[in-house]
Every structure is written in structure tokens, then in C-alpha cells.
């Protein structure tokens, strides 16, 4: 081993008397100041072999690597020696050292072999600038007489996946196919990863189905691809098929599974995954624990999320951030701030995402002053330059609090150019508080930035309807029809006996529709006895009052609740996932249902959770 006393900053100060060096270089250790050149008694190949051994034993940092390199040059090792060069490059890449150093060594090798080329591809693919891997690959194709091997395409495809360059990846796929490498499992897995990373999950799945041999890496890649690209159902189906084929999951599989369960709100399946993790010891894995924490938070089971967090032996900033965000979306803004303060006491540095969670908590709980204090702290104390997401939170904070004009002034003063999300947040605030002039202005900006977005047309149409400007409502909706802009249909998901059921407004296709709608009629009668009056003002259509009441009765979340009341055991909590914002009428109705039927009801809409219990909601009617 290297001596603890020698300098790591000056290559010329290497400890020539260190025993490790003496034993490796007994034939050259007496040449302290004169370089050693080839001779019959001291051939260069022997010297190179000894330096390679030294690299393998002692090169544990970039500075040590360079010291060994400098020492080898002083003792006559040629700069262009391909064998020494490839080991220097391999060691540099393995240490995640500067690729400029690796490239300097590489440029001095006359005829690098495929191992050296592949190592360079790998280094660039794993660097902050994977584009250089592609540039080198194109040079390799043009000038090298060396043929690619099994490892060439996986490293290059890794770079392409990071760049999400679908066109380039398709070309490389074609070349791999033409050269006969597509059937190799390493290349197939790299192609799966590339397609899944670029969002082309169908292409990844098609390749997966055609693979003669599917290892665990292949299963994980496709499951994770579906989970990350908004297709959790497909991820869960593949996980089931994986079990049928006798392939055991690992930590990566469980993270993808938990992610899919969180997106669907499949809490029961997530809990079974938790039990499996406990059995096989995966709960000691930090990444898996973070995924588990995120699952419970996304499913509205914040008590279980806290329990996972408290039992974690190791917590990263991601763990703290997940809990902050989880508390925020579950309407527990003050608790989220307390956890953030705990993170600071631990001496951890919050990330940009942590501050998004903090600001989100302030926004959805009406804590305007706390939000502005947080924004200042982010810049002044932690030196984090606010991104567009943080400014979006600030606009939302002001807009939800009814400070619509201040929100518009804030947009005008932003150092960043407002994007479509900023103006859409503004439009939403205008619709919520009935500010027509600024709402039209926000819509004008959105038409420039992102025309054809159905949600914007719906918001503006609703704003006109609130002002009883039915002619303008008709114009907006006619324009939507002419431009073939389709409104996103609302749906609600519930989990029952290991299955997820989906309901849409007025849907009667379910086999239990008759019982479900009979229960819905019963619910409406009981609620009216409790003083419920339908909020027909939110039915923004020029129709009769009775028609408005009927339309409200068949909202997807009400159908989902009726279905669960028919099928779920008494006192069982009901959990609903909804893709759109809960309307005012459903919010009032669900509060009363929780009281009349003595049920806890948790609804996750597109922005947050509402926990209904004993006639109240966790949001305090501020959402």
C-alpha cells in the first residue's frame, strides 16, 4: 500500500522506498533520478506489467492514478503503449475521473483495441456529457479497422438513452441488427433500456416478447419503463407474468412495482410488496425504502409513510423530501414544515425538489408569509437559484389565496420567462375567484405558448359560464369542436380485492351497475335529509335545474363511492384516485357521506388528497 506520509499532489514525490514499490520494482528502484530505458536485462514489457499491477493495487483516486502514470513515464514506459494505455483509461473511467485525462491518454495510442474503445464509450456514456460518446462512436465507425463486439452497443446505447435521441438509437439498432448482435442478451437489454427511457414502451415490450431468453434485467427494464411512462397497469401485469415464469424480483423490481402501485393507488398490493420486502431483507435498502415511503404517501396512508420513515436506519435527503412532499399533498402543511426543519437540524442540505414540496405545502394550506420566507431562504441561505417550478408554486400560492392581481404582478417581475404552466396556474386562479379580465389575458398567452390544450379551453369556458356569458361559452366550445380539441374525460379508480376498477361519469357498463346506481339513489336521498343541496351553479351549461342535479349525481367519484359501499366490508376506508380536480358539489357530498355512512374516504385528485371523516375534510375547505 501507499505510505500515509507522502504527498498526493506532486507526482515527483513518490515514495520510492515504500515496500510495495520496492517489491514491485526491485530491478528499477535504484534509478531514482534517471529514467529507465529498454535493455536486455530490463525489458519494457516487464516494466509495463509491473505498472499495470500497481494500477490495480494502488490507484484508488485520480491523484494516485496520475502519480503512477507520471512514475511510469519517468521509467521509460512509452506514452503510446496500447497495453498501458488501456489500463490507465480503464482505471480513470472506473474512478469516474476526468474524461479529458482519459481522452489525452487515448489520443496517444496508435492503434487502440476494441477494449479501449469500449472503455471510452462507457466513460463518456456515464459522464455529464454523453453526447461525446456518440461523437466518438461515429469516429470509431469512420476511421477504425477494429470491429465492434458484444459490449460496444450497450455502452453507446446507454449514452443514447440518456440523450433520449430516438433517431440515433434507431440507427444504432439497425447497425447492431445488420452486424448480427441483436440476438445477444447484453445488446437486447441495452435496446430495451433505450426504448423504455425514450418513452417508447410499446417498442420495448415488442422486443421483450420476441427475446428467446429474458433475464431479470430485461424484466426490470420493461416493468420500470411502463411504471415511469404512465402505464402502471401494464407494469403490474408484467410483474404478475414474471412470477408465473418463476423469475424472482430484486430491489429494482420492487421499486418499479411500488411506483406502479402508487400511481394506481393500489395500496393493498403495495402492502403485500412491503411484506415481501420484509421477508427477504430488502427493507434495509435505502432506495427501496424511499419508494415504499413514496407509495404510502401517494396512497394517502400518511401514518404508514411516517412509520416507514421513522424505522429507516439510514435516511437521505430523498427520504426527507419524500416525507415533506407526502405531508404537503395530504394537506398537512404545518407538519411538512416541521419535517423540513428536522432535515435542517440533521445538517442535510435541502434540494430544489425539497423546496418545491415546502412551497406546495404553503400553497395548499394558505400559508402565504411562510411561502415567501421559504423562497427567500432558498436563495439567500442555500444559494439555490429558483427554477420555473418554484415560481409556479409562488403564483399558485398567491392565486389560491385570492391575491390574483398580486400573482399577475409577480409574473411580470419574474426573472424567467413564464411558460405555459405559469399562465395555466394563473388562469386556474382566475376561474376559481372569478377574475375575468386577467383570465382572458392568461388565455391569450396560452394560445401563443401551447395552443390546443383542452384544459385551457375548459377553464375559460367555465369562467364565462360563471359570468353567465353563454354566447362566449358557445364560441369557446365551438372552437374546440372545429379544432378537434377533446376535453379530458374524468375518471375515478378504486381498489377492491386485488383489482382496480375504473368509473367514468354516467357509466353503466360495469356488471354491478344496477346495484351501484340503486345505492347512488339511496345516497342522494339520505344526503338531502342531512340538508344537502346540489351545487348546480358549477354545472356550467345552459340547461334546466333538474338536468343539472342529475348531471351532478353521476360524477365518477360518487359512482365509485356507491360501488365501494355495496361491495366493501362495513367501516372499511374507501380510497379513490381521480384524474381531475374534485368539484365543489362532490366535496360537499363526500363530507356528508363520510358522516352518514361512518366511513373514512380518501380522494386523491390531480393535485392533492382530501381525507373525509365525520363530515369534515382535511383540507379545511381550502384547496
C-alpha positions, 0 to 999 in steps of 0.5 A: 500500500501507499505510505500515509506520509507522502504527498498526493499532489506532486507526482515527483514525490513518490515514495520510492522506498515504500515496500510495495514499490520496492517489491514491485520494482526491485530491478528499477528502484535504484534509478531514482533520478534517471529514467529507465530505458529498454535493455536486455536485462530490463525489458519494457514489457516487464516494466509495463506489467509491473505498472499495470499491477500497481494500477490495480493495487494502488490507484484508488483516486485520480491523484494516485492514478496520475502519480503512477502514470507520471512514475511510469513515464519517468521509467521509460514506459512509452506514452503510446503503449496500447497495453498501458494505455488501456489500463490507465483509461480503464482505471480513470473511467472506473474512478469516474475521473476526468474524461479529458485525462482519459481522452489525452491518454487515448489520443496517444495510442496508435492503434487502440483495441476494441477494449479501449474503445469500449472503455471510452464509450462507457466513460463518456456514456456515464459522464455529464456529457454523453453526447461525446460518446456518440461523437466518438462512436461515429469516429470509431465507425469512420476511421477504425479497422477494429470491429465492434463486439458484444459490449460496444452497443450497450455502452453507446446505447446507454449514452443514447438513452440518456440523450433520449435521441430516438433517431440515433438509437434507431440507427444504432439498432439497425447497425447492431441488427445488420452486424448480427448482435441483436440476438445477444442478451447484453445488446437486447437489454441495452435496446430495451433500456433505450426504448423504455427511457425514450418513452417508447414502451410499446417498442420495448415490450415488442422486443421483450416478447420476441427475446428467446431468453429474458433475464431479470434485467430485461424484466426490470427494464420493461416493468420500470419503463411502463411504471415511469411512462404512465402505464402502471397497469401494464407494469403490474401485469408484467410483474404478475407474468414474471412470477408465473415464469418463476423469475424472482424480483430484486430491489429494482423490481420492487421499486418499479412495482411500488411506483406502479402501485402508487400511481394506481393507488393500489395500496393493498398490493403495495402492502403485500410488496412491503411484506415481501420486502420484509421477508427477504431483507430488502427493507434495509435498502435505502432506495427501496425504502424511499419508494415504499415511503413514496407509495404510502404517501401517494396512497394517502396512508400518511401514518404508514409513510411516517412509520416507514420513515421513522424505522429507516436506519439510514435516511437521505435527503430523498427520504426527507423530501419524500416525507415533506412532499407526502405531508404537503399533498395530504394537506398537512402543511404545518407538519411538512414544515416541521419535517423540513426543519428536522432535515435542517437540524440533521445538517442535510442540505435541502434540494430544489425538489425539497423546496418545491414540496415546502412551497406546495405545502404553503400553497395548499394550506394558505400559508402565504408569509411562510411561502415567501420566507421559504423562497427567500431562504432558498436563495439567500441561505442555500444559494439555490437559484429558483427554477420555473417550478418554484415560481409556479408554486409562488403564483399558485400560492398567491392565486389560491389565496385570492391575491390574483392581481398580486400573482399577475404582478409577480409574473411580470417581475419574474426573472424567467420567462413564464411558460405555459404552466405559469399562465395555466396556474394563473388562469386556474386562479382566475376561474376559481375567484372569478377574475375575468379580465386577467383570465382572458389575458392568461388565455391569450398567452396560452394560445401563443405558448401551447395552443390546443390544450383542452384544459385551457379551453375548459377553464375559460369556458367555465369562467364565462359560464360563471359570468353567465356569458353563454354566447362566449361559452358557445364560441369557446366550445365551438372552437374546440369542436372545429379544432378537434380539441377533446376535453379530458374525460374524468375518471375515478379508480378504486381498489377492491380485492386485488383489482382496480376498477375504473368509473367514468361519469354516467357509466353503466357498463360495469356488471354491478351497475344496477346495484351501484346506481340503486345505492347512488339513489339511496345516497342522494336521498339520505344526503338531502335529509342531512340538508344537502343541496346540489351545487348546480351553479358549477354545472356550467351549461345552459340547461334546466335545474333538474338536468343539472342535479342529475348531471351532478349525481353521476360524477365518477367519484360518487359512482365509485363511492356507491360501488365501494359501499355495496361491495366493501366490508362495513367501516372499511376506508374507501380510497379513490384516485381521480384524474381531475380536480374534485368539484365543489358539489362532490366535496360537499357530498363526500363530507356528508357521506363520510358522516352518514355512512361512518366511513373514512374516504380518501380522494386523491385528485390531480393535485392533492388528497382530501381525507373525509371523516365525520363530515369534515375534510382535511383540507379545511375547505381550502384547496 
